[in-house]
Amino acid sequence: MVKTEVKGFQILPVNIPGTKSTHYIYFKKHDSKSNPESVSNTSIFICNLPILSDLQTIKKYFQTVALGATIESYTQSYLTDSTEDLWLDLTKLTSDLPISNTDETASKLPKNCAIITFIDKGSFSLAFNALKKLSSGASVSTWPMKEITTSYFLNKYKQEILDKEKLSEEVAQALKDFDTAEQESIENLQNQANLVDEDGFQLVVGSHRKTKAGILGKQNVASTIESDKAKNKMKKKEKQDFYRFQLRQRKKEEMNELLSKFKADQEKVRLMKEKKRFRPY
């Protein structure tokens, strides 16, 4: 019997043109834990996509297996087009500068995975049922993969060659924007450092502290310690037995605790007597 499902994923066998091998794609309904309402049950999570798969490839495939299923958006992983095994966003290594031009969903997707969102529930049902039917029947469909020729690699090579003047302008502008944003961030933090606390003390910031963690780190630690001291001080001042019902309740709890310990000791003695291990003297 052919296996059609693995760990909640449906298995979709496809044939790559020009090859005799079968490629397996895995898909399921996409469920967003962070924001379930944003998905609205119209998205498919798909992984282990063949190479060079893009929006046009996906559209061509669904035109073949599920004609009428209109795709609204296609979000693929940033790692898919990367030649490296690891993808690193260097903007996250700066102090507290905002990350721009970054799709949060795409940055979290594994390599060769994507999310296909359809325009409405009707299109989604049509596409999902078509894929499910192919999966349950183990039917091999044809994947419209791009033709890889010498012209394709030549175009890819030309895209890697950057215009020197344009690149120089973009780098200069990026460095200028970075310096401006960094300076604004430092000024905002310095303004926070000039604030006077409740006791009338002002935080002194060294010249080497240029990050938010560096400037506010000791201040946060000090405030945490002071808060813990205040809580402990308040607990000491609290009177646990101020009212008469509190005294009765506390005595009742102590008696119940002693009674439960006494019964536990009795049961322990009984078991020892049964095993003839009880030696009171």
N, C-alpha and C positions, 0 to 999 in steps of 0.2 A: 504493500500500500504506500502510495506516494505521500510524503509529509507536506502538508499545506500551511502549517502554522508553527511558529516557534516563539515562545515567550511573549505572546500577545501580538506578534507581527504576522501578517499574512505574507506568504511567499509567492512572488510573481516571477515566473521564468520568462526570459526574453532572449531572443536571438539577435546577435550583432551581425549586420550585413557584412558579407565577405569572410565570415568565420563559420566554423562548424561546432563551436562550443556554445553552451548555454550559460547565460549570465542570470544571477538571481538577485532580484530587488525585493526589499522588505518594506511593507507599508502598514499603517494603521491610522485610526482617527487621531487627530492632534488634540491633546488636552493641555491647556495652559494652566499650571498651578498658581502662577503669580496673578494672572488676570483672566479668569475663565470667561468673562463676558466679551472680551475682545475677539475671541475665536468664533463664537456663535455657532459652533458645530458645522462649520463649512470649510474646514481645513484638513488636509491629509499630510501626515508626517511620513516621509519616504527616505530610505537610506540605502547605501551601497549602489548609488547611481553609477552608470557607466561614465567613462571619461568624456569630456567635452559636452556634457549635458547642460543645457541652458533653457531659458524660457521658450525659445522657438522650438527646441527639440521636444519639450514637454507638450506644447500645443499641438505639434504634428502627431505625437503619439496618441493623445486623447481624441484628435479628429478621426483617428483610425479605429480606436476601441470604444469610444463613447462620444459619438457625434452629437453636438449640442451642449456639451458641458463647457461652459464659459469660465475661463480662468481669470481671476481678478488680480492676483499678485503671486510672485514666485520668489521666495527667500531662500537662498542657498548659503552654506557655510563659507566664511572667509577662508577657511583652511583648504577648500576644494581646489582653488586656483593657485594655492601656494606650493612652491616647489620644495619648501622646507617641511620637516616633520613637525616642527613647533612654530606656532604663530604668536608673536608677542606685540602687544600694543604699548609702545614706548611712552605714550601720553599718560599712562597710568603711573609712570615712575616719577613724574614731576610732582611738585608740592600739592596744591589743591586746585590746579587749573582744570576747567571743565573739558570734557572729552567731546570733540566735535566730529561731525561726519562719520559717526560710528553707529551702526545698527545693532542695538543690544541683542536682538533675537539672533541675527546672523553670527554675532561674535560668540554665542553660546552653543551653536550647533556643531556637532562632530563633523569630521571630514567626510565628503561625499554624501552628505545628508541635506535635505531641503524641506521646506514647508510650502505646500501648494494650497492657496486659498481661492475658493470659487466665489462667483458673484452672488449666488444665492443658494438656499438649501436644495432647490430642485436640481441645479447643476452639480452640487456636491453629491447628492444621492445617485444621480445618473453615473457619475464618474466612479464613485466608490463601489457601487454595485457591479459595474462592469469589471473593475479590477478584482473584486471578490469572486466573481464568476470565473474569471480566467484562473485565479488562484485555486479555487476548489476543484476545478476540472483539470488542473495541471497543464493548461493549454499554453503552448509557447507562442507568444506574439513577437512581432518584429519591432525592434527599437530603432527609430530613425536617426541613427548616429551620423554625425558629419563625416564627409569623406576626407580622409587624411592623405594629402598628396604633398608634393614638393612645394607647390604654391602656398599651401597652408603654412608650412614651416617657414617659408620665406616671409610671409606676411607677419607671422609671430616674431620673427627676428627683427623686422623693420619697426615693429611696435616697441621693441626694447631700446631702440636707438632714440635718444632724447635730443631735442634741439638745445644747443648750448645756451643761446641767449634767453630762451623761454625758461629753461631750467634755472639759470642764474637769477632771473627776476623772481621766480616763485620761491627760491631758497631765501633770497634777501627779504622778501615780503613775509615769509614764514618766521624768519628770525626776528624781524621787527615786531610782528604781532606777539611773538612769544615774550620778548623783552618787555613790551608794554603791559601785557597781562601779568607777568611776573612782578613788575614794579607796582602795579595796582594791588596785587595780592599782599605784597610786603607792607605797603602803606596802610592797608586795612588792618593788618595784624598789629602794626605799630600803634595805630589809633586805639586798638583794643588793649594793648599793653599800657597805654597811658591812663587808662581808667583807674580810679581809686576805689579800693574795696570798702566794705562796711567799717573796718577798723581804722580807716584813714591811711592805709599803706598803699604805695604804688609799686607795681611790678617793674623790676629793673631787667631789661633785656640786653644780652650781650650782642656784639656785632656778628658773631658766628651763628646766631640763631635766626635763620631765614625762612624756616618753615613753620607751618601752623602747629605741628607736633612739638617742634623745638621751643616755640614761644609760650605755648599754652600748656606744655607737658607738666612742668613743675607746679603750675597754678592749679591744674586739675587734680594732681596728686595731693596737694595741700588741702584743697577744698574737700576732697574725699576723706582725708584723715580727720579734719575738723568736724565733718558731718558725723563720722562714726563716734568721735568723742562726745559730741552733743547727745547722740542717741543713748549712749551708755550712761551719761550723766542723768538724763531724764528717767531712765529705767531705775536708777538708784533712788531717785526722789519719789517715784511712784509708791504709794502705799497699797499693798496687795490686800490687806485685811482691814480696810477702813470701815466697811459696813458689816453689820451682824450677819447678814445672809452669806457674805463672803467667808466669814469664819466657819459657819456651818457647812458651806460647800467644800471648803478645804479639808475640814475634819472628815467629812463624808468620803472624800476622795482618798484620804490617807487610810481610812478604815477599810475601804474596798480593796485598796492595794495590798494591805496587810492580810486581808482575808483570802485574796487570790494567791498570795505567796504561801499561806498556811495550807490551802487546799493542794497546791502543787507539791509541797513537802510531804503531805499525807500520801499523795499518789506515788511519790518517789519511794517512800517507806514501804508501801504496800507491794510495789514491784520488787523491791529488794527482799522482802519476806518470802514472796513466792519463789524467788530464785535462791532462797536460803543464804543470802549474803548480808542480811541485816545484823550488824554488830553494834548495839547501842553502847557497850562498855569495852 
